[in-house]
């Protein structure tokens, strides 16, 4: 299923090109479309049969309030708390209980978590950019009941996230939408 998410950036490339002039671009090693804008995250959601895959890519600033490697106890506590919250996707993403979705697998990557191969780019402005990438695979017993995802819990958990650019692929095709705290529900 990971190949579905890997194909998503290419399937949605025309959308990315259309919006590229608005973005602050950086090349990132993890293969997403490569934008890094504080307050803005990206979510890819693919529903294929009874499998729902979610991939959240966010600047660390949105999740912990900084992007440097945690050295103080306070910063280490923020990173640990964010990681613990990210390890609970069914609390971050509002998914209809009637769909019967259960988590099968997850993968969290960030230089803040000690992933040395992740992107901690030094940028021409002289500061480092650190992203957090979370990938979840869920199996849904009744995928027909999954018609939307409520991102409200994610916005409440990480209030520095002001906007999420969502790319969806499901029964009704593919689309891109923008979610905000005031408009947090996205439909497949």
Buried (B, 14 or more C-beta within 10 A) or exposed (E): BEEBBEEBBEEBEEBBEEEEEEBEEBEBEBEBBBBBBBEBBBBBBBBEEBBBBBBBBBBBBBBBEBBBBBEEEEBEEBBBEBBEBBBEBBEBBBBBEEBBBEBEEBEBBBBBBEBEEBBBBEEEEEEBBBBBBBBBBBBBEEBEBBBEBBBBBBBEBBEBBBBBBBBBBBEEEBBBBEBEBEEBEBEB
